[in-house]
Amino acid sequence: MSRGSRALTVMYAAVALWLSFCTVRTWGTVPVWTSLAMAVAALAPVVGVVRETVVAEERRTVAVLREREGRRAAWRDAAAAALAQAEVEAACCERWWTSCATEHDPGCAHRTSWGTTA
């Protein structure tokens, strides 16, 4: 829960307690409908506390999902890099084939040695 949510929760609790206190103090001295209205009003901040709790839980859930998605994205990036590397290595042999065997990268695994005959 963030600082703002905690502050709102404390304020909601303070308002609920004050309205409850006022309801108890005025019970029997004022018309019943006003005491009941104040009692219902004392329950309204409880909805705010529940809302802040739900919002905090949703924020935690979104953070977890973003972290998981970040790990998946990293895995996809690694797979794409491996695929790109394989394509680059294959391009060397394609250059060799299309240049009538005159150009071949020295580091290519498919390159055969021309100068060593036994």
LINCOR-V831952 format. One record per residue. PHI is phi in whole degrees, 0 to 359 (none if undefined). OMEGA is omega in radians with two decimals (* if undefined). BURIAL is I if it has 24 or more other ideal C-beta (glycine too) atoms within 12 Angstrom, else O. Layout:
{{PHI | OMEGA | BURIAL} {PHI | OMEGA | BURIAL}}
//
This chain:
{{none | -3.11 | O} {281 | 3.13 | O} {298 | 3.13 | O} {298 | 3.12 | O} {294 | 3.11 | I} {296 | 3.13 | O} {296 | 3.10 | O} {297 | 3.13 | I} {297 | 3.11 | I} {296 | 3.13 | O} {294 | 3.09 | O} {300 | -3.14 | I} {296 | 3.13 | O} {296 | 3.13 | O} {295 | 3.13 | I} {298 | 3.12 | I} {294 | 3.14 | O} {296 | 3.13 | O} {293 | 3.08 | I} {295 | 3.10 | I} {301 | 3.14 | O} {297 | 3.12 | O} {297 | -3.12 | I} {294 | -3.10 | O} {293 | -3.08 | O} {265 | -3.11 | O} {299 | 3.11 | O} {90 | 3.14 | O} {259 | 3.13 | O} {238 | 3.10 | O} {303 | -3.06 | O} {299 | -3.08 | O} {297 | 3.11 | O} {290 | 3.09 | O} {293 | 3.11 | O} {293 | 3.10 | O} {297 | 3.11 | O} {291 | 3.10 | I} {295 | 3.09 | O} {295 | 3.11 | O} {297 | 3.11 | O} {291 | 3.11 | I} {278 | -3.11 | O} {300 | 3.11 | O} {297 | 3.09 | I} {297 | 3.08 | O} {299 | 3.10 | O} {297 | 3.11 | I} {295 | 3.12 | I} {297 | 3.13 | O} {299 | 3.13 | O} {298 | 3.11 | I} {294 | 3.13 | O} {295 | 3.12 | O} {298 | 3.12 | O} {297 | 3.11 | O} {295 | 3.10 | O} {296 | 3.10 | O} {297 | 3.09 | O} {297 | -3.14 | O} {296 | 3.12 | O} {296 | 3.11 | O} {297 | 3.11 | O} {296 | -3.14 | O} {295 | 3.09 | O} {295 | 3.11 | O} {296 | 3.11 | O} {298 | 3.14 | O} {295 | 3.08 | O} {297 | 3.09 | O} {294 | 3.11 | O} {297 | 3.14 | O} {296 | 3.11 | O} {296 | 3.12 | O} {295 | 3.12 | O} {296 | 3.12 | O} {296 | 3.12 | O} {295 | 3.12 | O} {294 | 3.11 | O} {295 | 3.11 | O} {295 | 3.10 | O} {295 | 3.11 | O} {295 | 3.12 | O} {296 | 3.11 | O} {296 | 3.11 | O} {296 | 3.12 | O} {292 | 3.10 | O} {294 | 3.12 | O} {295 | 3.11 | O} {290 | -3.14 | O} {296 | 3.10 | O} {301 | -3.13 | O} {290 | 3.07 | O} {293 | 3.08 | O} {297 | -3.14 | O} {297 | -3.10 | O} {291 | -3.09 | O} {282 | 3.12 | O} {260 | 3.13 | O} {56 | 3.05 | O} {64 | 3.11 | O} {260 | -3.14 | O} {243 | 3.08 | O} {210 | 3.13 | O} {294 | -3.13 | O} {295 | -3.10 | O} {270 | -3.07 | O} {289 | -3.13 | O} {289 | -3.10 | O} {268 | -3.10 | O} {288 | 3.09 | O} {257 | -3.11 | O} {278 | -3.12 | O} {268 | -2.99 | O} {272 | -3.09 | O} {252 | 3.04 | O} {238 | -3.08 | O} {257 | * | O}}
//
